[in-house]
Amino acid sequence: MFTLDDFRVMTFEKKCDIITFHGNYLMQRVLADCKVFLYYTDGFFIEVFYSPKYQKVLMINAFDNTVGLKPYLDKISLEDLVVS
């Protein structure tokens, strides 16, 4: 187990390992020329900013507050939860 603070001070390579082996993929969004992939692990969220143009990860952002989820809200459909 590790905390958000532990994750934030890890090397880039270690963060990638954590995401690959412990991250639960949730969804993705597009931001300018980047694809942003959202993962969840050990009580916090991780965003991976990937550039298809340069074929590399540009940034990894981790957070534990729900405010960080705001850019994803328009991608969530509650239609399947509504009983007709």
Secondary structure, 3 states (H helix, E strand, C coil): CCCHHHHHCCCHHHHHHHHHHHCEEEEEEEECCEEEEEEEECCEEEEEEEECCCCEEEEEEEECCHHHHHHHHHHCCCHHHCCC
